[in-house]
Amino acid sequence: MRGGGGGGEDTRRTAAGQAMVELQANGATATSASGAMVVGLSPLSETLWRDSKAMPGAGAAVLIGEVSARLTWKDLSVTVALGPGKTQTVLDELTGFAEPGSLTALMGPSGSGKSTLLDALAGRLAANAFLSGSVLLNGRKAKLSFGAAAYVTQDDNLIGTLTVRETIGYSALLRLPDKMPRDDKRALVEGTIVEMGLQDCADTVIGNWHLRGVSGGEKRRVSIALELLMRPRLLFLDEPTSGLDSSSAFFVTQTLRGLARDGRTVIASIHQPSSEVFELFDMLFLLSGGKNVYFGQAAQACEFFAEVGFPCPPLRNPSDHFLRCVNSDFDKVKATLKGSMKARIERSDDPLDKITTSEAIRKLVSAYNRSQYYYAAREKVNDIARIKGTVMDSRGSQASFLMQACTLTRRSFINMSRDFGYYWLRLLIYLLVTVCIGTIYLDVGTKYTSILARAACAAFVFGFVTFMSIGGFPSFVEEMKVFQRERLNGHYGVAAFVIANTISALPFLVLICFMSGTVCYFMVRLHPGFTHYIFFVLNLYASVTVVESLMMAIASVIPNFLMGIIIGAGIQVHFGPIFIWYPILLSTPVVSSDNKYPLLPVSQNYGLVEVASKWR
């Protein structure tokens, strides 16, 4: 397996070298301030890992790769507040380190604290979690800045209508400096595609509910590629192989190993890797119930378990064996065994069948705390902490606010135009329903006796068009997931997203209101005159915009499709009568003294009643 992986790695390095030549043709240099090459970097990273600023008093650029990331954590504990006076210890005095050039795996059963440890190291703990102990970057207490460190989440939240090249290209425009030539940005995008092995699917869409796209493994590599654009020195990944088949998981892990060999520090949480994937790890941090069971070289883990009395059988996957030793759920499984299976367990020579898993965990934790691996790890942590390295500050995005807003607007507009369910499907439904409403109130007339019918028609149109805006909620949720991932990684801010989303949605909302309003207005013949017609369409647009904004706000708080639609519909039902008068439900426009909506008189002067009076 290792030999095959090396061949693929050599192929990517050769292709990356070709991308390097393209960069050099655009003015990039391959030498550092001292004129020396950085040892251990691939040709692409050697060329691209540059800071945009020059050294004070010197004209040469500074290689970001020269400032490596050495992360250490000592006696790290995390406590979560569950309620008034109630706390729970999730991580209990963990000590370890991660160095450049190494791929460190955080492994353990579900609920062992893998993701919590990863969040604690990356500075992403929840508000109700409290950290104690020390986390040092290059021997210093420093907040991990965007660009210098990157975090790849477990979920691949990507825009499904964009191709792989477009996804990475827009991310480059959002984050790279405005002064950087477009040819250099394009070369950087192509180099990243080559480095992640995405050449064959570069022009394939990511995929969504109606578009067939890339595979799960390719999608995961796209998520990693987005964070590699800024050439981070420290890379965190939350279960990068989750949901992938064995071949895709191996290729993704092999890619991570190649990134580590380029001088990066890579830390990944992983649940249950295959034996081939396990062989790619350099360091293993094994957890159980928030306690450290083992930390050291992954190749020496079997030796440690054998010393404690739990040797790995010859034909068993080492990671499966480790999890079998530290997963207390197996005790529940053994308790349910009956008959021949129970007798077979009792006759087994496996040490794990002689004791409970809880006892095995206590034995392993106690043995590790007295082992050479534990003292070697603490000594290494102290040695790294004494090396006071430089902590370079690198912002997540170096693009201007105007560039971010324009790029987001263009990207959002393309997504809306390609996604059939975003606006096109709603437009089709709007047209069909307004035609039906128009046939019901066809040429109702402008006499005094038709006032109620005209007002009822307007109420139907306004009520239906605004209420149907909740149909776009699933698309809003998917867009908010992308926004939250990109905002947490420092790609752009809230203001740029809001402005871009508003501008990109404008032509679609105008088209919906114009076509729906036009069909209904002229079929019913509400009132002759262009001014009244424009007033009707603008009021329809204003109503739809308010509900669209409401559903977007709900999507940012409630990511569940069903609950979001129910809450959005409930809000419209309860607050609709405050602003819209339904003459079909009320016999007279006079407000009664016991009216329970105090703002209803306001709607008489500024709402639909005023509009209805203009149609007489």
C-alpha positions in Angstrom: 0.0 0.0 0.0 2.8 2.4 0.9 4.5 1.7 -2.4 1.3 2.4 -4.4 0.7 5.6 -2.4 4.2 6.8 -3.1 3.7 6.4 -6.8 0.5 8.5 -6.8 2.3 11.1 -4.6 5.2 11.3 -7.1 2.6 11.9 -9.9 1.0 14.8 -8.0 4.4 16.3 -7.3 5.3 16.2 -11.0 2.1 17.9 -11.9 2.6 20.4 -9.1 6.0 21.1 -10.5 4.3 22.0 -13.8 2.1 24.4 -12.0 5.2 25.9 -10.3 6.6 26.6 -13.8 3.4 28.5 -14.6 3.7 30.5 -11.4 7.3 31.4 -12.2 6.2 32.6 -15.6 3.9 35.1 -13.8 6.7 36.5 -11.7 6.8 34.1 -8.7 10.3 33.2 -7.4 11.4 29.9 -5.9 13.9 31.2 -3.5 13.7 32.6 0.1 15.2 35.7 1.5 18.5 34.0 1.8 18.3 32.5 -1.6 18.0 28.9 -0.2 15.2 26.5 -0.9 13.0 25.2 1.9 13.8 21.5 2.6 10.9 19.1 2.7 8.3 21.0 0.7 6.8 19.9 -2.6 7.6 22.1 -5.6 4.2 23.7 -5.5 4.2 24.5 -1.8 7.8 25.7 -2.1 6.7 28.3 -4.6 3.3 29.2 -3.1 4.0 29.3 0.6 4.8 33.0 0.6 3.8 35.9 2.8 2.5 38.9 0.9 4.6 41.2 2.9 8.3 41.7 2.4 10.8 41.6 5.3 11.6 45.0 6.8 14.6 46.5 5.1 14.7 43.8 2.5 13.1 43.3 -0.9 12.7 39.5 -0.8 9.6 37.7 0.2 9.3 35.7 3.4 8.4 32.0 3.0 5.5 31.0 5.2 6.9 27.5 5.2 10.0 28.8 7.2 7.7 29.4 10.2 6.5 25.9 11.1 3.7 25.1 13.5 4.6 23.0 16.6 1.5 22.5 18.8 1.7 21.2 22.3 -1.0 20.7 25.0 -0.2 19.9 28.6 -2.6 18.8 31.4 -5.5 19.9 29.1 -9.0 19.4 30.7 -12.4 20.5 29.4 -15.4 20.9 31.6 -18.9 21.5 30.2 -21.6 23.3 32.2 -24.9 21.3 32.0 -27.0 23.6 34.2 -27.0 25.5 37.4 -24.3 23.9 39.6 -23.9 20.9 37.3 -20.7 20.2 35.3 -19.2 17.3 33.4 -15.6 16.7 32.7 -15.2 15.8 29.0 -11.4 15.7 28.8 -9.2 14.9 31.8 -5.6 16.1 31.9 -4.4 15.2 28.4 -0.8 15.8 27.3 0.5 15.6 23.7 2.1 17.4 20.8 2.0 17.7 17.0 5.0 18.5 14.9 5.5 19.6 11.3 5.7 16.7 8.8 3.6 14.4 10.9 0.0 13.2 10.6 -1.5 12.8 14.0 -4.7 10.8 14.5 -7.1 11.3 17.4 -8.9 8.0 17.8 -11.5 6.6 20.1 -15.1 5.3 20.4 -18.1 7.5 20.0 -18.3 10.0 22.9 -14.6 9.6 23.9 -13.8 13.3 23.4 -12.1 13.3 19.9 -14.1 16.2 18.5 -13.9 18.1 21.8 -10.1 17.7 21.9 -9.9 18.9 18.3 -12.1 21.9 19.0 -10.0 22.7 22.2 -6.8 22.7 20.2 -8.3 24.8 17.4 -9.9 27.3 19.8 -13.5 26.4 18.8 -15.0 25.2 22.1 -18.6 26.0 22.8 -19.6 28.9 25.1 -20.5 26.5 27.9 -17.2 24.6 27.8 -14.2 25.7 30.0 -10.6 24.8 29.3 -7.8 24.4 31.8 -4.2 23.5 31.2 -2.0 25.0 28.5 -2.1 24.9 24.7 1.0 26.4 23.1 1.9 27.2 19.5 5.6 27.3 18.9 6.1 27.6 22.6 3.8 30.6 22.9 0.2 31.2 24.0 -1.3 32.5 20.8 -4.8 32.5 19.3 -4.7 30.5 16.1 -5.3 33.0 13.4 -7.2 32.4 10.2 -4.9 31.4 7.3 -2.1 30.3 9.7 -4.4 27.5 10.9 -7.4 25.9 9.0 -10.2 23.7 10.2 -12.1 21.3 8.0 -15.4 20.2 9.4 -17.0 16.8 9.2 -19.8 17.9 6.9 -19.0 19.0 3.4 -21.1 22.1 3.2 -20.5 23.2 -0.4 -22.6 24.9 -3.1 -23.9 22.1 -5.2 -24.4 24.0 -8.4 -20.8 25.1 -8.8 -18.1 23.0 -10.4 -15.0 22.1 -8.4 -12.9 24.7 -10.2 -15.5 27.4 -9.7 -15.8 26.5 -6.0 -12.0 26.8 -5.4 -11.8 29.8 -7.7 -14.4 31.9 -5.9 -12.8 31.0 -2.6 -9.5 32.4 -4.0 -11.1 35.6 -5.0 -12.7 36.0 -1.5 -9.5 35.5 0.4 -6.4 36.5 -1.7 -5.2 40.1 -1.9 -6.8 42.4 -4.5 -3.3 43.4 -5.8 -2.4 39.8 -6.6 -2.6 39.4 -10.4 -5.5 37.3 -11.6 -3.1 35.0 -13.5 -1.3 34.2 -10.2 -4.7 33.5 -8.5 -5.7 31.2 -11.4 -2.3 29.4 -11.2 -2.8 29.0 -7.4 -6.2 27.5 -8.0 -4.9 25.1 -10.6 -2.0 24.2 -8.4 -4.3 23.4 -5.5 -6.5 21.2 -7.7 -3.4 19.3 -8.8 -2.1 18.9 -5.3 -5.4 17.5 -4.1 -5.7 15.2 -7.1 -8.9 16.8 -8.4 -7.9 17.2 -12.1 -10.3 14.6 -13.4 -13.4 16.2 -11.8 -12.3 19.9 -11.9 -15.2 20.8 -14.3 -17.8 18.6 -12.6 -20.5 20.2 -10.4 -20.4 19.4 -6.7 -24.0 18.1 -6.9 -27.2 18.6 -5.0 -30.8 17.2 -4.9 -31.3 17.5 -8.7 -27.7 17.6 -10.1 -25.5 14.5 -10.1 -22.0 15.6 -8.9 -18.7 14.4 -7.6 -18.2 11.4 -5.3 -18.0 11.6 -1.5 -14.3 11.3 -1.5 -13.8 14.0 -4.1 -16.2 16.3 -2.2 -14.1 15.8 1.0 -10.9 16.7 -0.9 -12.6 19.8 -2.2 -13.4 20.9 1.4 -9.7 20.3 2.2 -8.6 22.2 -0.9 -10.6 25.3 0.1 -8.6 25.6 3.3 -5.3 25.0 1.6 -5.5 28.1 -0.6 -4.0 30.2 2.2 -1.2 27.6 2.7 -1.9 27.0 6.4 0.9 25.6 8.5 -1.6 23.9 10.9 -4.5 21.8 9.6 -7.3 20.4 11.7 -9.8 17.9 10.3 -12.9 16.5 12.0 -13.4 12.8 10.9 -12.3 13.4 7.3 -13.1 9.7 6.3 -16.6 9.6 7.8 -19.1 8.2 5.4 -16.5 7.2 2.8 -15.8 3.8 1.4 -12.5 2.1 2.0 -10.8 3.3 -1.2 -12.0 6.9 -0.9 -10.9 6.9 2.8 -7.5 5.6 1.9 -7.0 8.2 -0.9 -8.1 11.1 1.4 -5.8 9.9 4.2 -3.0 9.5 1.7 -3.5 13.0 0.6 -3.3 14.3 4.2 -0.1 12.4 4.6 1.3 14.1 1.5 0.3 17.5 2.9 2.1 16.6 6.2 5.2 15.6 4.3 5.2 19.1 2.8 6.0 20.6 6.2 2.5 21.1 7.5 1.2 19.9 10.9 -1.9 17.8 10.4 -4.2 16.7 13.2 -7.3 14.6 12.3 -10.0 12.9 14.4 -11.0 9.5 13.1 -13.4 6.9 14.3 -12.5 3.5 12.9 -9.9 3.4 10.1 -9.1 0.4 8.0 -5.7 -1.3 8.5 -4.4 0.4 5.3 -5.5 3.8 6.5 -4.0 3.2 10.0 -0.6 2.5 8.5 -0.5 6.1 7.1 -0.7 7.7 10.6 2.5 8.9 12.2 1.2 9.6 15.7 -1.8 8.1 17.5 -3.7 9.7 20.4 -6.1 7.2 21.7 -9.0 8.3 23.9 -11.6 6.6 26.1 -14.1 8.5 28.2 -12.0 11.7 28.0 -8.9 9.9 29.3 -5.6 9.3 27.5 -5.1 5.6 26.8 -2.1 5.9 24.6 -0.1 8.6 22.8 3.0 7.8 20.7 4.0 6.5 17.4 1.2 4.6 15.7 3.5 1.8 14.8 4.3 1.2 18.5 0.7 1.1 19.7 0.4 -2.7 19.2 3.6 -3.1 21.3 2.1 -1.1 24.1 -1.1 -3.1 24.2 0.8 -6.3 24.2 2.9 -5.1 27.2 -0.3 -4.4 29.1 -1.7 -7.8 28.3 -4.0 -7.1 25.4 -2.0 -8.3 22.3 -3.5 -7.7 18.9 -4.4 -11.0 17.1 -2.5 -11.5 13.9 -5.4 -11.2 11.5 -7.2 -8.3 13.3 -7.2 -4.7 12.2 -5.1 -2.8 14.9 -7.6 0.0 15.1 -10.5 -2.4 15.6 -8.5 -4.1 18.3 -7.8 -0.8 20.1 -11.4 0.2 20.0 -12.5 -3.2 21.2 -10.3 -2.7 24.2 -11.6 0.8 25.1 -15.2 0.8 24.1 -17.4 0.0 27.1 -20.4 -0.8 24.8 -19.0 -4.3 24.3 -19.9 -5.0 27.9 -23.6 -4.4 27.0 -23.2 -6.7 24.0 -21.7 -9.6 26.0 -24.6 -9.2 28.6 -27.1 -10.0 25.9 -25.4 -13.1 24.5 -27.1 -16.4 25.1 -26.6 -20.1 24.3 -23.7 -21.2 22.1 -22.3 -17.6 21.7 -22.1 -17.1 25.4 -20.4 -20.5 25.9 -17.9 -19.7 23.1 -17.0 -16.4 24.9 -16.5 -18.2 28.2 -14.2 -20.7 26.5 -12.2 -18.0 24.7 -8.5 -17.4 25.4 -8.8 -13.7 24.6 -7.9 -11.6 27.7 -10.7 -9.2 26.8 -13.3 -11.9 27.4 -12.0 -12.5 30.9 -12.6 -9.0 32.2 -15.0 -6.2 31.6 -14.1 -3.4 29.2 -14.3 -0.9 32.1 -11.6 -2.8 33.9 -9.5 -3.0 30.7 -9.8 0.8 30.3 -8.6 1.4 33.9 -5.7 -1.0 33.4 -4.7 0.6 30.1 -4.9 4.2 31.5 -2.9 3.2 34.6 -0.3 1.4 32.5 0.1 4.3 30.1 0.6 6.8 33.0 3.5 4.7 34.2 4.9 3.9 30.8 7.9 5.2 28.9 5.5 6.6 26.3 3.9 8.9 28.8 7.2 10.3 30.1 8.6 10.6 26.6 5.6 12.6 25.6 5.9 15.0 28.5 9.6 15.4 28.0 9.0 16.2 24.3 6.3 18.7 25.2 8.7 20.5 27.5 11.4 20.5 24.9 9.1 22.0 22.3 7.8 24.6 24.7 11.4 25.8 25.4 11.8 26.5 21.7 10.4 30.0 21.4 9.4 30.1 17.7 7.7 32.8 15.7 3.9 33.0 15.6 3.1 34.6 12.3 -0.3 36.4 12.1 -2.1 35.7 8.9 -5.7 36.9 8.3 -8.2 34.5 6.8 -9.1 36.9 4.0 -6.9 39.6 2.5 -9.4 40.7 -0.1 -11.2 44.1 0.3 -14.8 44.4 1.4 -15.8 45.5 -2.1 -14.1 42.4 -3.7 -15.8 40.1 -1.2 -19.2 41.7 -1.8 -18.9 41.5 -5.6 -17.6 37.9 -5.6 -20.3 36.7 -3.3 -23.0 38.5 -5.4 -21.7 36.8 -8.6 -21.4 33.4 -6.9 -24.9 33.7 -5.3 -26.5 34.8 -8.5 -25.0 31.8 -10.4 -26.2 29.4 -7.7 -29.7 30.8 -7.7 -29.9 30.7 -11.5 -28.7 27.1 -11.7 -30.7 25.7 -8.8 -34.2 24.9 -10.1 -35.6 24.7 -6.6 -34.4 28.1 -5.5 -36.6 30.4 -7.5 -37.6 28.8 -10.8 -39.9 26.2 -9.3 -41.6 28.9 -7.2 -42.0 31.1 -10.2 -43.8 28.3 -12.1 -46.1 27.7 -9.1 -46.8 31.4 -8.7 -47.8 31.7 -12.4 -50.1 28.7 -12.2 -51.9 29.9 -9.0 -52.2 33.5 -10.2 -53.7 32.3 -13.4 -56.2 30.3 -11.4 -57.0 33.4 -9.2 -57.4 35.4 -12.3 -59.9 33.1 -13.8 -61.9 33.1 -10.6 -62.1 36.9 -10.5 -61.9 37.4 -14.3 -62.9 40.9 -15.3 -64.6 41.5 -12.0 -65.3 45.1 -12.9 -64.8 48.5 -11.2 -68.3 49.1 -9.8 -69.0 49.9 -6.2 -70.5 46.4 -5.7 -67.2 44.7 -6.8 -65.1 46.3 -4.1 -65.3 43.3 -1.8 -64.4 40.9 -4.7 -61.4 43.0 -5.8 -60.1 43.3 -2.2 -60.6 39.5 -1.7 -58.6 38.9 -4.9 -55.8 41.2 -3.8 -55.8 39.4 -0.4 -55.5 36.0 -2.1 -52.6 37.2 -4.3 -50.6 38.9 -1.5 -51.3 36.1 1.0 -50.4 33.3 -1.3 -47.2 34.9 -2.9 -45.8 35.9 0.5 -46.8 32.6 2.2 -45.2 30.6 -0.6 -41.8 32.3 0.2 -41.3 29.6 2.8 -40.9 27.2 -0.1 -37.3 28.4 -0.5 -36.4 27.6 3.1 -34.4 24.4 2.2 -32.2 26.4 -0.1 -31.8 29.1 2.5 -30.6 26.4 5.0 -28.0 25.0 2.6 -26.8 28.5 1.9 -26.5 29.3 5.6 -24.5 26.2 6.2 -21.9 27.3 3.6 -22.0 30.8 5.1 -21.3 29.6 8.7 -18.4 27.4 7.6 -16.8 30.2 5.6 -17.4 32.8 8.3 -15.9 30.6 11.0 -12.8 30.1 8.8 -12.5 33.8 8.2 -13.4 33.9 4.5 -15.6 37.0 4.9 -17.9 38.8 7.3 -21.7 39.0 7.8 -22.1 42.4 6.1 -20.6 41.2 2.8 -22.9 38.2 2.8 -26.1 40.1 3.6 -25.4 42.7 0.9 -24.5 40.1 -1.7 -27.5 37.9 -0.9 -29.9 40.9 -1.2 -28.5 42.1 -4.5 -28.3 38.6 -6.1 -31.9 37.8 -5.1 -33.3 41.2 -6.4 -33.8 40.2 -10.1 -35.5 36.9 -9.2 -37.9 38.5 -6.7 -38.7 41.3 -9.2 -39.3 38.7 -11.9 -41.6 36.7 -9.6 -43.6 39.7 -8.5 -43.7 41.3 -12.0 -45.0 38.2 -13.8 -47.4 37.1 -11.0 -48.7 40.5 -10.4 -49.1 41.3 -14.1 -51.1 38.1 -14.8 -53.5 38.7 -12.0 -53.8 42.5 -12.4 -54.8 42.4 -16.0 -56.9 39.3 -15.9 -59.0 40.8 -13.0 -58.7 44.4 -14.4 -58.3 45.8 -11.0 -57.8 49.4 -12.0 -56.8 51.1 -15.3 -53.7 53.2 -15.2 -49.9 52.4 -15.2 -49.4 54.2 -11.8 -51.8 51.9 -10.0 -50.3 48.8 -11.7 -46.7 49.7 -10.6 -48.0 50.5 -7.1 -49.5 47.0 -6.9 -46.3 45.3 -8.1 -44.1 47.3 -5.8 -46.3 46.4 -2.8 -46.2 42.8 -3.8 -42.3 42.9 -4.0 -42.1 44.6 -0.6 -44.2 41.9 0.9 -42.2 39.1 -0.6 -38.9 40.7 0.4 -40.0 40.9 4.0 -41.0 37.2 4.2 -37.8 36.2 2.3 -35.7 38.1 5.0 -37.8 36.4 7.7 -37.1 32.9 6.4 -33.4 33.7 6.0 -33.3 34.8 9.6 -35.0 31.6 10.7 -32.6 29.5 8.6 -29.7 31.1 10.5 -31.1 29.9 13.8 -33.0 26.7 13.0 -31.2 24.5 10.4 -34.0 21.9 10.5 -36.2 22.0 7.3 -39.5 20.9 9.0 -39.2 23.0 12.1 -38.1 26.1 10.1 -41.1 25.8 7.8 -43.5 25.3 10.7 -42.1 28.3 12.6 -42.1 30.5 9.5 -45.6 29.6 8.6 -46.7 30.2 12.2 -45.2 33.7 12.3 -46.9 34.6 9.0 -50.3 33.3 10.2 -50.1 35.2 13.5 -48.7 38.5 12.2 -50.4 38.6 8.8 -53.6 40.2 10.0 -51.6 43.0 11.5 -50.5 44.3 8.1 -53.0 42.8 5.7 -56.8 43.2 5.8 -58.8 40.2 4.7 -62.2 41.6 3.6 -63.3 38.1 2.6 -63.2 37.1 6.3 -64.6 40.4 7.7 -68.0 41.9 6.9 -67.0 45.5 7.3 -63.8 47.6 7.1 -64.8 49.3 10.3 -62.5 48.2 13.2 -64.5 47.0 16.2 -63.7 48.3 19.7 -62.8 44.8 21.0 -60.3 44.1 18.2 -57.4 42.1 19.5 -54.8 43.4 17.0 -53.9 46.9 18.2 -51.9 47.6 15.0 -54.8 46.8 12.7 -55.9 50.5 12.5 -52.5 51.4 11.3 -52.9 48.9 8.4 -56.1 50.8 7.5 -54.0 53.9 6.8 -50.8 52.3 5.4 -51.8 48.7 4.4 -53.9 46.9 1.9 -57.1 48.9 2.7 -55.4 52.0 1.4 -54.4 50.2 -1.7 -57.9 48.8 -2.2 -59.3 52.3 -2.0 -57.1 53.3 -4.9 -58.6 50.6 -7.1 -62.2 51.9 -6.9 
